[in-house]
Amino acid sequence: MFTNNQRQDERTGKTGTPRLQYLQELVSQFQNATDEQTKERTVANLANFSYDPYNYTILRQLNVLELFIDCIAEPNEKLVEFGIGGICNACAEPKNTATIVEADGIPLIIKCLSSPIRNTVIYALGALYYICDYNRATREMILRAEVLDLIERYAAAETVSVSFSNLAKAFLDNHVHASTL
């Protein structure tokens, strides 16, 4: 459920931690973590906050989107999965997309399409679906032949994964086939 100021005040109460402070504590926890499990758990937690528009300004203020981009460049598949999940959750908002594009996140998101982790691929497809329409340059970067070939293979893989296939077909219908009609 999406949050608003009134609902947030009710949930936090008089003695609760304000959202900005709580998310700052999570970012600090990630930055100070010395073990991979703590980093994974913290990024997963931050990704869960990235779907709610109430948190978007805070996430940008705390550079959480850049943190997600850093995570998808890591060799740790869990960090990649949770990082791309956070990006996917947040990128329907144009200001978040701008941050992702300006931080050179598109090539890393495209790379996630080749992940062996199903959720990573689904999140990457979802993120590209929203980011593709940001501007002409992002559209050209995403709609390259090698990227479309991979997305078309996912669209044709209905017997392997219906979710891959459906999301890939939606991407192609919205960004490729619609522009050729």
C-alpha positions as CSV (number, residue, x, y, z in Angstrom):
1,M,0.0,0.0,0.0
2,F,1.3,3.5,-0.9
3,T,2.0,5.9,2.0
4,N,1.0,9.5,2.5
5,N,1.9,11.9,5.3
6,Q,-1.1,11.1,7.4
7,R,-0.7,7.3,7.2
8,Q,3.1,7.7,7.8
9,D,2.4,9.7,11.0
10,E,-0.1,7.1,12.2
11,R,2.3,4.2,11.6
12,T,5.3,6.0,13.0
13,G,3.6,7.3,16.1
14,K,5.2,9.7,18.6
15,T,8.2,7.6,19.4
16,G,8.8,6.0,16.0
17,T,11.7,6.7,13.6
18,P,10.9,9.1,10.8
19,R,11.2,7.6,7.3
20,L,14.2,9.8,6.3
21,Q,16.1,8.8,9.4
22,Y,15.3,5.1,9.0
23,L,16.3,5.0,5.4
24,Q,19.5,6.9,6.2
25,E,20.3,4.3,8.9
26,L,19.8,1.5,6.2
27,V,22.2,3.3,3.8
28,S,24.8,3.7,6.6
29,Q,24.3,0.0,7.6
30,F,25.0,-1.0,4.0
31,Q,28.1,1.3,3.7
32,N,29.5,0.0,7.0
33,A,28.8,-3.6,6.4
34,T,31.7,-6.0,6.3
35,D,29.9,-9.1,5.3
36,E,27.9,-9.9,2.2
37,Q,24.8,-11.1,4.1
38,T,24.3,-7.8,5.8
39,K,24.7,-6.0,2.5
40,E,22.2,-8.3,0.8
41,R,19.7,-7.9,3.6
42,T,20.0,-4.2,3.6
43,V,19.7,-3.7,-0.2
44,A,16.7,-6.0,-0.2
45,N,15.2,-3.8,2.5
46,L,15.9,-0.6,0.6
47,A,14.5,-2.2,-2.6
48,N,11.2,-2.8,-0.7
49,F,11.0,0.9,0.1
50,S,11.6,1.9,-3.5
51,Y,8.1,1.0,-4.9
52,D,6.3,3.7,-2.9
53,P,6.1,7.2,-4.3
54,Y,6.2,8.5,-0.8
55,N,9.8,7.5,-0.6
56,Y,11.1,8.7,-4.0
57,T,12.4,12.0,-2.9
58,I,14.1,10.5,0.1
59,L,15.7,7.8,-2.0
60,R,17.1,10.4,-4.4
61,Q,18.3,12.6,-1.5
62,L,20.2,9.6,0.0
63,N,21.6,8.5,-3.4
64,V,19.9,5.1,-3.0
65,L,19.3,4.8,-6.7
66,E,23.1,5.1,-7.3
67,L,23.6,2.5,-4.5
68,F,21.3,0.2,-6.5
69,I,23.4,0.8,-9.6
70,D,26.6,0.1,-7.7
71,C,25.0,-3.2,-6.6
72,I,24.2,-4.4,-10.1
73,A,27.8,-4.0,-11.0
74,E,28.9,-6.4,-8.2
75,P,29.8,-10.0,-8.8
76,N,27.4,-11.0,-5.9
77,E,24.2,-12.3,-7.6
78,K,22.0,-11.4,-4.6
79,L,23.2,-7.8,-4.6
80,V,22.5,-7.7,-8.3
81,E,19.1,-9.1,-7.9
82,F,18.1,-6.8,-5.1
83,G,19.7,-3.8,-6.7
84,I,17.9,-4.3,-10.0
85,G,14.7,-5.0,-8.1
86,G,15.0,-1.6,-6.4
87,I,15.7,0.1,-9.8
88,C,12.7,-1.7,-11.3
89,N,10.5,-0.6,-8.4
90,A,11.5,3.1,-8.6
91,C,11.9,3.7,-12.3
92,A,8.3,4.4,-13.2
93,E,8.9,7.8,-11.7
94,P,10.6,10.1,-14.3
95,K,12.9,11.8,-11.8
96,N,14.1,8.4,-10.7
97,T,14.7,7.4,-14.3
98,A,16.7,10.6,-14.8
99,T,18.9,9.7,-11.9
100,I,19.4,6.1,-13.3
101,V,20.2,7.4,-16.8
102,E,22.6,10.1,-15.5
103,A,24.4,7.5,-13.4
104,D,25.0,5.4,-16.6
105,G,22.7,2.6,-15.3
106,I,21.3,1.5,-18.6
107,P,24.3,-0.7,-19.7
108,L,24.3,-2.4,-16.4
109,I,20.5,-3.0,-16.5
110,I,20.9,-4.5,-20.0
111,K,23.6,-6.7,-18.7
112,C,21.1,-8.0,-16.1
113,L,19.1,-9.5,-19.0
114,S,21.7,-12.2,-19.2
115,S,21.7,-13.2,-15.5
116,P,21.1,-16.8,-14.5
117,I,18.8,-15.5,-11.8
118,R,15.1,-15.3,-12.9
119,N,14.1,-12.4,-10.7
120,T,17.1,-10.4,-12.0
121,V,15.9,-10.9,-15.6
122,I,12.3,-10.0,-14.8
123,Y,13.3,-6.9,-12.9
124,A,15.7,-5.8,-15.8
125,L,12.9,-6.3,-18.3
126,G,10.5,-4.3,-16.1
127,A,13.0,-1.5,-15.7
128,L,13.8,-1.3,-19.4
129,Y,10.1,-1.2,-20.1
130,Y,9.8,2.1,-18.2
131,I,13.2,3.6,-19.0
132,C,12.9,3.1,-22.7
133,D,10.5,6.1,-23.1
134,Y,12.6,8.5,-21.1
135,N,14.2,10.1,-24.1
136,R,15.5,9.4,-27.6
137,A,19.0,8.5,-26.5
138,T,17.8,6.0,-23.9
139,R,15.4,4.5,-26.5
140,E,18.2,4.1,-29.0
141,M,20.5,2.6,-26.4
142,I,17.9,0.0,-25.3
143,L,16.5,-0.8,-28.7
144,R,19.8,-2.0,-30.2
145,A,19.7,-5.2,-32.2
146,E,21.5,-7.4,-29.6
147,V,19.1,-6.2,-26.8
148,L,16.0,-6.8,-29.0
149,D,17.3,-10.2,-30.0
150,L,17.5,-11.2,-26.3
151,I,14.1,-9.8,-25.5
152,E,12.6,-11.6,-28.5
153,R,14.1,-14.9,-27.3
154,Y,12.4,-14.3,-23.9
155,A,9.1,-13.5,-25.7
156,A,9.4,-16.8,-27.6
157,A,10.3,-18.8,-24.4
158,E,6.7,-19.2,-23.2
159,T,7.2,-22.9,-22.4
160,V,10.2,-22.1,-20.2
161,S,8.8,-19.1,-18.4
162,V,5.4,-17.5,-18.9
163,S,6.4,-14.4,-16.9
164,F,9.6,-13.8,-19.0
165,S,7.5,-14.3,-22.1
166,N,4.6,-12.1,-21.1
167,L,6.9,-9.2,-20.0
168,A,9.1,-9.5,-23.0
169,K,6.0,-9.5,-25.3
170,A,4.6,-6.4,-23.5
171,F,8.0,-4.7,-24.0
172,L,8.1,-5.5,-27.7
173,D,4.4,-4.6,-28.2
174,N,4.9,-1.2,-26.5
175,H,8.3,-0.2,-27.7
176,V,8.9,-2.0,-31.0
177,H,5.7,-3.1,-32.7
178,A,3.7,0.0,-31.7
179,S,6.3,2.2,-33.4
180,T,6.1,0.2,-36.7
181,L,2.3,0.4,-37.0
